[in-house]
Amino acid sequence: MADLTDRQTQILKAIIEEFITGAEPVGSEVLTEKHQFTFSPATVRNEMAILHREGFIEKPHSSGGRKPTELGMRYYITSLMQEHPLPVLQEVALKQRLFQHRRSFSRMLREAALALAEGAGYIALVTTHEGNVFHAGTRNVLDHPEFFDINVTRATLNLLDSYDLLHDLFSRASDPKAVTVLIGREFGMANLEPVGVVFAHYGSDKRGGVVAVLGPSRISYPSVVPQVRHMAQLLTELSSS
């Protein structure tokens, strides 16, 4: 992966965060108007040309703007992203919500999926080693243009209904103790190129599984990554009590 200058990382970060929010390719004029760069619009255009040449952004055929490639998103997640910490009140409310169901493991996991879908705004799912899959927030995908393609939506719903496919996906975590992100072609499955997933393992070998958020590849990673991490930690704590 090419080394980027500070100026290039500023521009790439701005493009990606605009794209995450708006789902539209971003032009140099928008960047210049909305971000108080210390360099000129001409410099922005020149640097965008370099980012395009190096494979971090691309130009869709129907637009004059640019959007991040998988390489660009991966660079953002690993090097540029600043996580949004969960508010303490939200953490307390979530623990209380799940704690009342701790005597029924399946009910607690179902509630965890509901809570995560509400908080993240995407599809949330929780699996167990025994092959159970609890998911919520399926209707949330209708808020994102990536899922207007029926083939993408069908492939996503098929994934939710297949424990074997999910197990294969979640087994790709390079570090089972860390939050993992897979984007697009990293799924290795047809019609899931516009999709991203954030997941983490929870619990133990006897009583545990995976908690995940599934959405477009432009998931709001700064907020979703800490939400998934916290939910995994909370389920680990409650499943052992």
C-alpha positions in Angstrom: 0.0 0.0 0.0 1.3 3.4 -1.0 2.4 5.9 1.7 0.1 8.9 1.8 1.1 12.4 2.7 -0.8 14.3 5.5 -2.6 16.3 2.8 -3.7 13.2 1.0 -4.9 11.6 4.2 -6.9 14.7 5.0 -8.6 14.6 1.6 -9.2 10.9 1.6 -10.7 11.0 5.1 -13.0 13.9 4.0 -14.1 12.0 0.9 -14.9 8.8 2.8 -16.8 10.5 5.6 -18.9 12.5 3.1 -19.6 9.3 1.3 -20.5 7.4 4.5 -23.0 10.1 5.3 -24.5 10.9 1.8 -23.9 7.7 -0.2 -23.0 9.9 -3.2 -19.7 10.4 -5.0 -17.9 13.5 -3.7 -16.5 16.3 -5.9 -13.6 18.6 -5.2 -16.0 21.6 -5.0 -18.0 20.0 -2.2 -14.8 19.1 -0.3 -13.4 22.7 -0.7 -16.7 24.2 0.5 -17.3 22.0 3.5 -13.8 21.5 4.8 -11.5 24.3 5.7 -8.4 22.9 4.1 -5.2 25.1 4.3 -4.6 24.4 0.6 -6.2 25.6 -2.6 -9.0 23.9 -4.6 -6.5 23.2 -7.4 -4.4 21.3 -4.9 -7.4 19.3 -3.8 -8.0 18.3 -7.4 -4.4 17.4 -7.9 -4.3 15.3 -4.8 -7.5 13.6 -5.7 -6.0 12.6 -9.0 -3.1 11.0 -7.2 -5.5 9.2 -4.8 -7.4 7.9 -7.9 -4.2 6.7 -9.6 -3.0 4.9 -6.4 -6.4 3.1 -6.1 -7.8 4.7 -3.0 -10.8 6.4 -4.8 -12.6 5.8 -8.0 -14.9 7.7 -10.4 -18.3 6.1 -11.1 -19.3 6.3 -14.8 -22.4 8.4 -14.0 -20.8 10.9 -11.7 -18.2 13.6 -11.8 -17.3 12.9 -8.1 -15.2 10.3 -6.5 -16.0 7.5 -4.0 -13.6 5.3 -1.9 -12.5 1.9 -3.2 -12.2 -1.1 -0.9 -8.5 -0.2 -0.6 -9.5 3.3 0.5 -12.1 2.1 3.0 -9.6 -0.4 4.4 -7.0 2.4 4.8 -9.6 4.6 6.5 -10.6 1.8 9.0 -7.0 0.9 9.9 -5.3 4.3 9.8 -7.7 7.2 9.8 -10.9 6.4 11.6 -11.5 8.0 15.0 -14.0 6.0 17.0 -17.0 7.6 18.7 -17.2 6.4 22.3 -20.5 5.2 23.6 -22.2 7.6 26.0 -22.1 6.3 29.6 -25.9 6.6 29.9 -26.3 4.4 26.8 -23.9 1.8 28.2 -25.9 1.7 31.5 -29.3 1.5 29.7 -28.0 -1.3 27.5 -26.7 -3.4 30.4 -30.0 -3.0 32.3 -31.9 -4.0 29.2 -30.0 -7.2 28.8 -29.5 -8.0 32.5 -33.2 -8.6 33.1 -33.1 -11.4 30.5 -29.9 -13.1 31.8 -31.8 -16.2 33.0 -32.9 -16.9 29.5 -29.8 -17.0 27.2 -31.8 -17.1 24.0 -34.0 -14.2 25.0 -31.0 -12.2 26.1 -29.3 -12.7 22.7 -32.5 -11.8 20.9 -32.7 -8.6 22.9 -29.1 -7.9 22.2 -29.7 -8.1 18.4 -32.7 -5.8 18.7 -30.7 -3.3 20.8 -27.8 -3.3 18.4 -30.0 -2.9 15.4 -31.7 0.1 17.0 -28.4 1.7 18.0 -26.5 1.1 14.8 -29.3 1.6 12.2 -28.3 -1.5 10.2 -28.9 -5.3 10.5 -27.6 -6.8 13.7 -27.1 -10.4 14.4 -26.0 -12.6 17.2 -25.0 -16.3 16.8 -24.2 -19.1 19.1 -21.8 -22.1 18.8 -24.9 -24.3 18.7 -26.0 -22.8 15.4 -28.6 -20.3 16.5 -28.9 -17.0 14.7 -30.8 -14.1 16.1 -31.1 -11.1 13.8 -33.0 -7.8 13.8 -33.2 -4.6 11.8 -33.7 -6.2 8.4 -35.9 -3.3 7.3 -33.0 -0.9 8.0 -31.3 -1.9 4.8 -34.2 -0.2 2.9 -32.7 3.1 4.1 -29.5 2.5 2.1 -29.4 2.7 -1.8 -26.9 -0.2 -2.0 -29.8 -2.5 -1.2 -32.1 -1.1 -3.9 -30.5 -3.8 -6.0 -32.6 -6.9 -5.4 -29.6 -9.2 -6.0 -27.7 -7.6 -3.2 -30.7 -7.8 -0.8 -31.4 -11.4 -1.8 -27.7 -12.4 -1.1 -27.8 -10.5 2.2 -31.0 -12.2 3.4 -29.6 -15.6 2.2 -26.5 -15.0 4.4 -28.7 -14.3 7.4 -30.6 -17.5 6.9 -27.5 -19.7 6.6 -25.5 -20.5 9.8 -22.9 -22.3 7.7 -22.2 -19.3 5.6 -22.1 -17.1 8.6 -19.8 -19.5 10.5 -17.4 -19.5 7.5 -17.5 -15.7 7.4 -16.8 -15.2 11.1 -14.1 -17.8 11.1 -12.0 -15.4 9.1 -11.3 -13.2 12.1 -7.5 -12.8 12.2 -7.7 -12.1 16.0 -10.8 -13.6 17.6 -10.4 -11.2 20.5 -10.6 -8.1 18.3 -13.3 -6.5 16.2 -13.1 -7.6 12.6 -14.3 -5.7 9.5 -14.9 -7.4 6.1 -15.8 -5.3 3.1 -17.1 -6.2 -0.3 -15.0 -8.8 -2.2 -13.5 -9.9 1.1 -16.8 -11.8 1.7 -15.9 -14.0 -1.3 -19.6 -14.3 -2.1 -21.6 -13.2 -5.2 -23.6 -10.0 -5.0 -22.1 -8.9 -1.7 -19.6 -6.4 -3.1 -21.5 -3.4 -1.8 -21.8 -4.9 1.7 -19.7 -4.6 4.9 -19.8 -6.4 8.2 -18.4 -5.6 11.6 -18.2 -8.5 14.1 -16.6 -9.7 17.3 -16.6 -13.0 19.2 -18.1 -13.1 22.7 -18.3 -15.5 25.6 -16.4 -18.8 25.9 -15.9 -22.0 24.0 -18.9 -23.5 25.9 -21.2 -20.5 25.8 -20.5 -17.9 23.2 -20.7 -16.9 19.6 -20.5 -13.8 17.4 -22.1 -10.4 17.5 -22.2 -8.5 14.2 -23.6 -5.5 12.3 -24.2 -5.9 8.6 -24.9 -3.0 6.2 -23.5 -1.2 3.2 -19.7 -1.1 2.8 -19.9 2.5 3.9 -21.1 1.5 7.4 -20.5 4.3 9.9 -17.5 2.5 11.2 -16.6 5.1 13.8 -19.8 4.5 15.7 -20.5 0.9 14.8 -17.1 -0.6 15.7 -17.3 0.6 19.4 -20.9 -0.5 19.6 -20.0 -4.1 18.4 -17.0 -4.2 20.7 -19.1 -3.1 23.7 -21.9 -5.5 23.0 -19.4 -8.4 22.7 -17.9 -7.4 26.0 -21.3 -7.1 27.7 -22.5 -10.5 26.4 -19.3 -12.1 27.6 -19.8 -10.7 31.0 -23.5 -11.6 31.2 -23.2 -15.1 29.7 -20.6 -16.0 32.4 -22.7 -14.8 35.3 
